[in-house]
Amino acid sequence: MTRPTKVELTEVGPRDGLQAEPKFVETEIKIQLVNDLITAGVPRIEFSSFVSPRAVPQLADVAEVFEGIDKSGSTVLAALVPNAKGAVRAVDAGIDEIIVFLSASESHNKKNVNRSVEESLVGFEEVARIAAKSNIPVQGVIATAFGCPFEGDIPIEQLGRIAQRYSKLGFKGIGLGERYRTGRYHRHGHATNRKARGQVSSRYVARTPYWASFSQHPRSGISQCDGWTG
């Protein structure tokens, strides 16, 4: 494959970095954080999630946060959407992009969202319809793409099957996510990244742009980016 000539960064801290904080972070502080990232030149920010406030109380102010963000520039403001109800709220707010996600591992998806992979995919069909009516693009993420703490290696065929469904739903792009600190990334990360990238792209979704998400928790994120583009 041709080596990519550039890498576009997405900052997920305002959502992923804050959602598990036990003490509620004031809305004004969240808005300032996003605006500071915009001022710093970050091209795309995952600013929050339209998840149920009961499930993630920290992000209950997602609409208020979006309302207060500086939208005068070109930064893309995206948010995670777990289901159709979240999609309706996201559309009403007028965000730039919707992000949906599932785990490639049946075990992890069940534990994380209490759904099978197929149930998640069926649910995304309604999200796609809601987004399409308002011309809001959708990005689809496949978490645990490079390994699962419960199931180990994920077959390329499973990634391909999900990626094909995403592509048929008209998603703007597909993300392969490394998460959950399984430890395999230090041992096999670069080779695994190139294999998944090449095979998923060439065999399943050649015409759909795709990208990768790497966790910096074990301080391996930058290294994994090198493996992805190598």
Residue pairs with C-beta under 8 A, 6 or more apart in sequence:
1 194
1 197
1 198
1 201
1 202
3 229
3 230
4 229
7 225
7 229
8 43
8 44
8 211
9 42
9 43
9 44
10 42
10 43
10 44
10 45
10 46
10 78
10 213
11 37
11 42
11 44
11 45
11 46
12 45
12 46
12 213
13 33
13 37
14 30
14 33
14 34
14 37
14 45
14 46
14 47
14 48
14 65
15 46
15 47
15 48
15 49
15 59
15 79
15 80
16 46
18 25
18 30
18 58
18 59
19 49
19 56
19 58
19 59
20 58
21 58
24 57
24 58
25 58
27 61
27 64
27 65
27 68
28 68
30 48
30 61
30 65
31 65
31 68
31 69
34 45
34 47
34 65
34 69
34 77
35 69
35 70
37 45
37 75
38 45
38 69
38 70
38 73
38 75
42 75
43 74
43 75
43 76
44 75
44 76
44 78
44 97
45 75
45 76
45 77
45 78
46 78
46 79
46 80
46 99
47 65
47 66
47 69
47 77
47 78
47 79
48 59
48 61
48 62
48 65
48 66
48 79
48 80
49 56
49 59
49 62
49 79
49 80
49 81
49 82
49 86
50 62
50 79
50 80
50 81
50 82
50 86
50 87
50 89
50 90
50 93
51 59
51 80
51 82
51 86
52 82
52 85
52 86
53 59
53 60
62 79
62 89
62 93
63 89
63 93
66 77
66 79
66 93
66 94
66 95
67 93
69 77
71 77
76 96
76 97
77 95
77 96
77 97
78 95
78 96
78 97
78 98
78 99
78 139
79 90
79 95
79 97
79 98
79 99
80 99
80 100
80 101
81 87
81 90
81 98
81 99
81 100
81 127
82 100
82 113
83 123
83 126
83 127
84 123
84 126
84 127
84 130
86 127
87 98
87 126
87 127
87 130
87 131
88 130
90 98
90 131
90 136
91 130
91 131
91 133
91 134
91 136
95 136
96 136
96 137
97 136
97 137
97 138
97 139
97 172
98 127
98 131
98 136
98 137
98 138
98 139
99 138
99 139
99 140
99 141
100 124
100 127
100 138
100 139
100 140
100 141
101 140
101 141
101 142
101 143
101 175
101 177
102 109
102 113
102 115
102 117
102 120
102 121
102 124
102 141
102 142
102 143
102 162
103 109
103 112
103 113
103 117
103 142
103 143
103 144
103 148
104 117
104 142
104 143
104 144
104 145
104 148
104 154
104 158
104 159
104 162
105 144
105 148
105 150
105 151
105 154
106 116
106 117
106 151
107 148
107 150
107 151
108 143
108 144
108 148
108 149
108 150
108 151
108 180
109 115
109 116
109 117
109 120
110 116
111 150
112 143
113 120
115 123
117 162
121 162
121 165
124 140
124 165
124 166
124 169
125 169
127 138
128 138
128 169
128 170
128 171
131 137
131 138
132 170
137 171
137 172
138 169
138 170
138 171
138 172
139 171
139 172
139 173
139 174
139 175
140 166
140 169
140 171
140 173
140 174
140 175
141 174
141 175
141 176
141 177
141 213
142 159
142 162
142 163
142 166
142 174
142 175
142 176
142 177
143 177
143 179
143 180
144 154
144 177
144 179
144 180
145 154
145 159
145 176
145 177
145 178
145 196
146 154
146 176
146 178
146 184
146 185
146 189
146 192
146 193
146 196
147 153
147 154
147 178
147 182
147 184
147 185
147 192
148 154
148 180
148 182
149 180
149 181
149 182
153 184
156 195
156 196
156 199
156 200
156 203
159 176
159 196
159 200
159 204
160 199
160 200
160 203
160 204
160 205
161 204
163 174
163 200
163 204
163 205
163 208
163 210
164 204
164 205
166 174
166 205
166 208
167 174
167 204
167 205
167 207
167 208
171 208
172 209
173 208
173 209
173 210
173 211
174 200
174 205
174 208
174 209
174 210
174 211
175 210
175 211
175 212
175 213
176 196
176 197
176 200
176 210
176 211
176 212
176 213
177 212
177 213
178 185
178 189
178 193
178 212
178 213
178 214
178 215
178 224
179 213
179 215
180 215
181 215
181 217
181 218
183 218
184 192
185 192
185 214
185 218
185 220
185 223
185 224
186 218
186 220
189 220
189 223
189 224
189 227
190 223
190 224
190 226
190 227
190 230
191 227
192 227
193 212
193 224
193 227
193 228
194 227
194 228
194 230
197 210
197 212
197 228
200 210
201 210
212 224
212 225
212 228
214 220
214 221
214 224
214 225
214 228
215 221
216 222
